[in-house]
Amino acid sequence: SFGGRGDAKGRFNFPTHIFWSATGELYVTDTLNFRVEIFDEEGKALGMFGHHGDGSGDLAMPKGVAVDKDGVVYVVDGLFDNVQLFNREGTFLLTLGKRGIDFGEFWLPSGAFIRGDELYVCDTYNRRIQVFRITERYGNGS
């Protein structure tokens, strides 16, 4: 085990989801610290990104994270009802979805997973899993 309660690097305040990247890094959504933390296989803190706010690239309730083979980080935000895409360094790229019940809309999304070129998003209150095909690449996560 590693971590513990707190807001310093490598500490958590309500961690909710993990994802192992293809490069062997562990990504953790740290919900009440409003960020994503990154660790190596030994549990050493490698970095983190995110902060509380209500603009593009801000996080209000990060509840899920997944990383594709190009290093694009998909962060599910339960309060914003969307998925935000970031590069490896945590630079905001774009937003997917909004609140609603139609395809591509979410209501309290709470998790994500990537298999191949497909992004799976748990859409909690709509009682479904939405599947998206990852077609555009950002070249090495930038």
JOMO-V923632 format. One record per residue. N is the residue number from 0. RES is the residue in three letters. PHI is phi as a letter, one per 20 degrees, with the letter a starting at -180 (* if undefined). BURIAL is b if it has 9 or more other ideal C-beta (glycine too) atoms within 8 Angstrom, else e. Layout:
# JOMO-V923632
n & res & phi & burial
N & RES & PHI & BURIAL
N & RES & PHI & BURIAL
This chain:
# JOMO-V923632
n & res & phi & burial
0 & SER & * & e
1 & PHE & b & e
2 & GLY & o & e
3 & GLY & o & e
4 & ARG & f & e
5 & GLY & q & e
6 & ASP & d & e
7 & ALA & f & e
8 & LYS & g & e
9 & GLY & n & b
10 & ARG & d & b
11 & PHE & c & b
12 & ASN & c & b
13 & PHE & m & e
14 & PRO & f & b
15 & THR & c & b
16 & HIS & b & b
17 & ILE & c & b
18 & PHE & b & b
19 & TRP & e & e
20 & SER & e & b
21 & ALA & f & e
22 & THR & e & e
23 & GLY & n & e
24 & GLU & d & b
25 & LEU & e & b
26 & TYR & d & b
27 & VAL & c & b
28 & THR & e & b
29 & ASP & d & b
30 & THR & g & b
31 & LEU & e & e
32 & ASN & e & b
33 & PHE & l & b
34 & ARG & b & b
35 & VAL & d & b
36 & GLU & d & b
37 & ILE & c & b
38 & PHE & c & b
39 & ASP & e & b
40 & GLU & f & e
41 & GLU & e & e
42 & GLY & n & b
43 & LYS & f & e
44 & ALA & f & b
45 & LEU & d & e
46 & GLY & r & e
47 & MET & a & b
48 & PHE & b & e
49 & GLY & o & b
50 & HIS & a & e
51 & HIS & f & e
52 & GLY & r & e
53 & ASP & c & e
54 & GLY & d & e
55 & SER & g & e
56 & GLY & n & e
57 & ASP & e & b
58 & LEU & c & b
59 & ALA & d & b
60 & MET & b & b
61 & PRO & f & b
62 & LYS & c & b
63 & GLY & a & b
64 & VAL & b & b
65 & ALA & b & b
66 & VAL & c & b
67 & ASP & e & b
68 & LYS & f & e
69 & ASP & e & b
70 & GLY & n & b
71 & VAL & f & b
72 & VAL & d & b
73 & TYR & d & b
74 & VAL & d & b
75 & VAL & e & b
76 & ASP & d & b
77 & GLY & f & b
78 & LEU & e & e
79 & PHE & e & e
80 & ASP & l & b
81 & ASN & b & b
82 & VAL & c & b
83 & GLN & d & b
84 & LEU & d & b
85 & PHE & c & b
86 & ASN & e & b
87 & ARG & g & b
88 & GLU & e & e
89 & GLY & n & b
90 & THR & f & e
91 & PHE & f & b
92 & LEU & d & e
93 & LEU & a & e
94 & THR & d & e
95 & LEU & d & b
96 & GLY & n & b
97 & LYS & a & e
98 & ARG & f & e
99 & GLY & r & e
100 & ILE & d & e
101 & ASP & e & e
102 & PHE & g & e
103 & GLY & n & e
104 & GLU & d & b
105 & PHE & c & b
106 & TRP & b & b
107 & LEU & l & b
108 & PRO & f & b
109 & SER & c & b
110 & GLY & a & b
111 & ALA & b & b
112 & PHE & b & e
113 & ILE & c & b
114 & ARG & c & e
115 & GLY & m & e
116 & ASP & d & e
117 & GLU & c & b
118 & LEU & d & b
119 & TYR & d & b
120 & VAL & c & b
121 & CYS & f & b
122 & ASP & d & b
123 & THR & g & b
124 & TYR & f & e
125 & ASN & e & b
126 & ARG & l & e
127 & ARG & b & e
128 & ILE & d & e
129 & GLN & d & b
130 & VAL & d & e
131 & PHE & c & b
132 & ARG & e & e
133 & ILE & e & b
134 & THR & d & e
135 & GLU & e & e
136 & ARG & d & e
137 & TYR & d & b
138 & GLY & l & e
139 & ASN & l & e
140 & GLY & m & b
141 & SER & d & e
